[in-house]
Amino acid sequence: MELKQSIEYNGKKIKMPFEIYPEFLNDKEVEASNHFSGESITLPQFAKAVRDAILGAELLGDYPKVRKGLNWFRQHFAKQYMVLLD
């Protein structure tokens, strides 16, 4: 059974693309860096957790999860997507 997680952020309810550990499901602002360019940007902790899961799924070859995460990121955090994942 898949857990349907969501979070309130900037007055909107955002559904997670996949399960995120509960300790990372918060809107505390954190900084993340592009692992190739080193460029950094601020984003909420839950979005960073999605980014980290995307990178992990890529390493494991789980491309459906990668695609689902990238689509979610583009929809909800386009500016951060351009810095961290594009």
C-alpha positions in Angstrom: 0.0 0.0 0.0 1.4 3.4 -1.0 1.3 6.2 1.5 -0.2 9.4 0.1 1.9 12.2 1.8 1.3 15.9 1.4 2.4 19.1 3.0 1.0 22.6 3.3 3.4 25.1 1.8 2.7 28.7 0.9 -1.1 28.2 1.3 -1.2 25.2 -1.0 -1.4 21.5 -0.3 1.4 19.7 -2.2 1.3 15.9 -2.7 4.6 14.2 -2.6 5.6 12.2 -5.7 6.6 9.3 -3.5 7.1 8.5 0.1 9.5 10.8 2.0 10.8 10.0 5.5 8.6 11.9 8.0 11.6 13.7 9.6 12.2 15.4 6.2 8.6 16.3 5.5 8.8 19.9 6.8 9.0 23.3 5.2 12.2 24.5 6.9 14.4 26.4 4.4 17.6 24.6 3.5 20.4 25.1 0.9 21.2 22.5 -1.7 23.9 22.5 -4.4 24.1 21.1 -7.9 26.5 18.1 -7.7 28.1 19.1 -11.0 28.2 22.9 -11.1 28.3 23.6 -7.3 25.7 26.3 -7.8 23.4 26.6 -4.6 19.8 27.5 -4.0 17.4 27.6 -1.1 14.4 25.4 -1.0 12.1 23.7 1.6 13.4 20.6 3.3 10.7 18.4 1.8 11.7 19.5 -1.7 15.4 18.7 -1.0 14.3 15.3 0.2 12.6 14.7 -3.2 15.8 15.9 -5.0 17.9 13.5 -2.9 15.5 10.6 -3.7 15.7 11.5 -7.4 19.5 11.3 -7.2 19.4 8.0 -5.3 16.9 6.5 -7.8 19.2 7.5 -10.6 22.1 5.7 -9.1 19.9 2.6 -8.6 18.6 2.8 -12.2 15.0 3.3 -11.0 14.1 5.6 -14.0 10.3 5.6 -13.4 10.9 7.1 -10.0 13.5 9.6 -11.4 10.9 10.7 -14.1 8.1 11.0 -11.5 10.4 13.1 -9.2 11.6 15.4 -12.0 8.0 16.0 -13.2 7.0 16.9 -9.6 10.0 19.2 -9.2 9.4 21.1 -12.4 5.7 21.6 -11.5 6.3 22.8 -7.9 9.9 24.2 -7.9 10.8 25.3 -11.4 13.5 27.8 -10.4 15.2 25.2 -8.0 14.8 22.5 -10.7 16.8 24.7 -13.2 19.7 25.1 -10.6 19.7 21.6 -9.1 18.5 19.1 -11.7 18.5 20.6 -15.2 
